[in-house]
Each structure stands twice: as C-alpha cells, then as structure tokens.
Amino acid sequence: MTLVVGLTGGIGSGKTAVSDRFSKLGITIADADVAARIVVEPGTDGLQKIAEHFGKGVLKSDGNLDRAALREIVFSCSDERRFLESITVPAILKHLRHTLDNSTSTYAILMLSSGSGQSPWIDRHLVVDVSQEMQISRVMSRDDNERAQVLAIMKTQPTREQRLSYADDIITNNGSISELDAEVNRLHNQYLELKQ
C-alpha cells in the first residue's frame, strides 16, 4: 500500500508550486483542483447539471464552465455552494481514488483544494503555510479578484490555525524558490525513509 501524504493549505499558499516539485521527483499527485476541472468539462454530467441549475450564464461561449461567474454565485450564497458540492464532490473523490489506486511511486500526494486535509486515505498531513496578507496578495494578483472576494473565499476554508493543528509536516512558503526547493527535497527524503 502506498503512503499517502495529504497536501493542504489555504488559497494562495503555494500548494501547486509544492506539488509540482514533488511531481518532478516522480511522485504521483492526486490533485483535487485538477479533478474538479475534469469533472465539469464539456460533455460531462457534472457540467450539464450545473448549467441546468445555475443557468447558461455560468457557461462561456465555447461551452466551458465560466468559473468566475459561478464563483461569484456560490461564494455569496452557502445554499448554492452546497448544491454545487453535491454535484462535484462525489465525482472528484472517485477521480482521486482512481489516481491513488493506480500510483506506482513510493508514496503519493493527495492535494486537497479546500485546505481541510481531512480524509481517511491520508497517512500523513503536509500543510503549506503562508501569512494571510501573502495569501490575499497572491490570489488578488493571480485571479484578478477583489480583496473582498478573496476574503469571502478564505472564510469558507479552515483557518490557518486549524490547518496547522493537524499538520505532521509544515512548509512555510514566504521565502525564495530555492528555500521551497530545499524544503520539498528534505520532505521527499523523509517520506522515502518512512516507506523503507
């Protein structure tokens, strides 16, 4: 059985930068964000149900999901967010389980988008930590969001303190790229030793 490391962190913490580095080391990455895109691609049941419920305004002219339009709806109304999750979460979990079951690397990374880190599949928790102001700045710059929208998204996620409370390992991602590389390499060697 493959050791599964749950990689989590709040929006803008740098989870993708971390998972990309593990991937380059040959480690299987089961990424909830990637799965979330796959399960709502054009032609999927997920996208059809979303369009039926939210209307054609959440679709782009090419038939793809307009994530910004949908985000505006679901992060301002918790009932709508729960409806969306009822469609997407089961499909995302199925995709992630398939990826983990077919992993051939010594250990695998299960990257969870919400930052909750809670899953019965996880053997060890790795939290990517960053200051709240850094999170806000990164997301505003990356996604061209207003500060208020970033804060609304962050409110739906576990707090920094909650994430850190269940962490087995922590990468503080306020520094340089070389510091991040060193942290990932250190943990990679640690996880390889755990599997021996």
C-alpha positions in Angstrom: 0.0 0.0 0.0 1.3 3.4 -1.0 1.9 6.0 1.8 -0.5 8.9 1.1 0.6 12.4 2.1 -2.2 14.9 2.3 -1.0 18.2 0.9 -3.1 21.1 2.0 -3.0 24.9 2.6 -5.3 27.8 2.1 -5.9 29.5 -1.2 -2.8 31.3 -2.4 -0.5 29.3 -0.1 1.5 27.7 -2.9 0.2 24.2 -2.9 0.6 23.9 -6.6 4.2 25.1 -6.5 4.9 22.4 -3.9 3.0 19.6 -5.7 4.8 20.5 -9.0 8.1 19.9 -7.2 7.0 16.5 -5.9 5.8 15.6 -9.3 9.2 16.4 -10.8 10.7 13.9 -8.3 8.5 11.2 -9.8 5.7 11.2 -7.2 2.1 10.6 -8.1 -0.1 13.7 -7.5 -3.8 13.2 -7.0 -5.0 16.8 -7.2 -8.5 17.8 -6.2 -8.2 21.0 -8.2 -7.3 19.1 -11.4 -10.1 16.6 -10.7 -12.5 19.5 -10.1 -11.8 20.7 -13.6 -12.1 17.3 -15.2 -15.5 16.5 -13.7 -17.0 19.7 -15.2 -15.5 19.5 -18.7 -17.9 20.0 -21.7 -19.9 16.8 -22.2 -19.8 15.7 -18.5 -22.9 15.0 -16.4 -21.5 17.5 -13.9 -21.4 20.4 -16.3 -24.9 19.6 -17.6 -26.3 19.6 -14.0 -24.6 22.8 -13.2 -25.9 24.5 -16.3 -29.4 23.2 -15.6 -29.4 24.6 -12.1 -27.5 27.9 -12.4 -28.4 28.7 -16.0 -26.5 29.4 -19.2 -24.8 32.4 -17.5 -22.3 30.1 -16.0 -21.1 28.9 -19.4 -18.6 30.6 -21.7 -19.4 30.9 -25.4 -17.2 27.8 -26.1 -19.3 25.7 -23.7 -16.7 25.6 -20.9 -17.6 26.5 -17.4 -17.2 30.2 -16.5 -15.6 29.7 -13.2 -15.5 33.4 -12.3 -19.3 33.7 -12.8 -20.0 30.5 -10.9 -17.6 31.6 -8.1 -19.5 34.8 -7.6 -22.7 32.9 -7.1 -21.5 30.2 -4.8 -19.3 32.3 -2.6 -22.2 34.7 -1.9 -24.8 32.0 -1.1 -24.0 29.0 1.1 -27.0 27.0 -0.2 -25.8 27.4 -3.8 -22.3 26.3 -2.7 -23.7 23.2 -1.1 -25.7 22.4 -4.2 -22.5 22.7 -6.3 -20.6 20.5 -3.9 -23.3 17.8 -4.0 -22.7 17.5 -7.8 -18.9 17.8 -7.9 -17.6 16.3 -4.6 -18.6 12.6 -5.3 -17.1 12.8 -8.9 -13.9 14.4 -7.6 -13.4 11.8 -4.9 -13.9 9.0 -7.4 -11.3 10.5 -9.7 -8.8 11.0 -6.8 -9.3 7.4 -5.5 -8.6 6.1 -9.1 -5.4 8.1 -9.2 -4.2 6.9 -5.8 -5.1 3.2 -6.6 -3.0 3.3 -9.7 0.0 5.1 -8.2 3.4 3.4 -8.9 5.5 5.8 -6.9 6.9 5.1 -3.4 4.4 7.5 -1.9 1.7 9.7 -3.3 0.5 13.2 -2.7 -3.2 13.8 -2.2 -3.7 17.5 -2.8 -6.9 18.9 -1.4 -8.2 22.2 -2.6 -10.2 23.4 0.4 -7.5 23.1 2.9 -9.4 20.8 5.2 -6.8 18.0 4.9 -9.3 15.5 6.4 -9.6 12.2 4.5 -9.5 8.6 5.6 -7.0 8.0 2.8 -4.3 10.2 4.3 -1.4 8.7 6.3 0.4 12.0 6.9 -0.5 15.7 6.7 1.7 18.3 5.0 0.5 21.9 5.3 1.8 24.7 3.1 1.7 27.7 5.4 1.8 31.4 4.5 0.8 34.6 6.1 -2.8 35.8 5.5 -1.6 39.0 3.8 0.6 37.0 1.4 -2.4 34.7 0.6 -4.6 37.7 -0.2 -1.9 39.4 -2.3 -1.2 36.3 -4.3 -4.8 35.5 -5.1 -5.7 39.1 -6.0 -2.8 39.1 -8.4 -3.2 35.6 -9.8 -7.0 35.6 -10.3 -7.7 39.3 -10.7 -10.1 39.2 -7.7 -11.1 42.0 -5.4 -9.8 41.8 -1.8 -13.4 41.2 -0.6 -13.9 38.2 -2.8 -10.6 36.7 -1.7 -11.6 37.2 1.9 -15.0 35.6 1.2 -13.3 32.5 -0.2 -10.9 32.3 2.7 -13.9 32.4 5.1 -15.2 29.2 3.6 -11.9 27.4 4.3 -10.5 26.2 7.6 -8.4 28.8 9.4 -4.6 28.8 9.3 -4.7 27.7 12.9 -7.0 24.7 12.2 -4.7 23.5 9.3 -1.6 23.8 11.5 -3.2 21.9 14.3 -3.3 18.6 12.3 -0.1 19.1 10.4 2.6 16.4 10.7 4.8 18.4 8.4 4.8 22.1 7.5 6.4 24.1 4.6 6.4 27.8 5.3 6.2 29.4 1.8 7.0 33.0 2.5 10.6 32.7 1.2 12.5 32.2 -2.0 12.2 29.5 -4.7 15.5 27.9 -3.5 14.1 27.7 0.0 11.0 26.0 -1.3 13.1 23.5 -3.3 15.2 22.6 -0.2 12.1 22.0 1.9 10.5 19.8 -0.7 13.7 17.8 -1.1 14.0 17.4 2.6 10.5 16.1 2.9 10.9 13.8 -0.1 13.8 12.1 1.5 11.9 11.8 4.8 8.9 10.2 3.1 11.1 7.8 1.2 12.6 6.7 4.5 9.2 6.3 6.1 8.4 3.7 3.4 11.5 1.6 4.0 
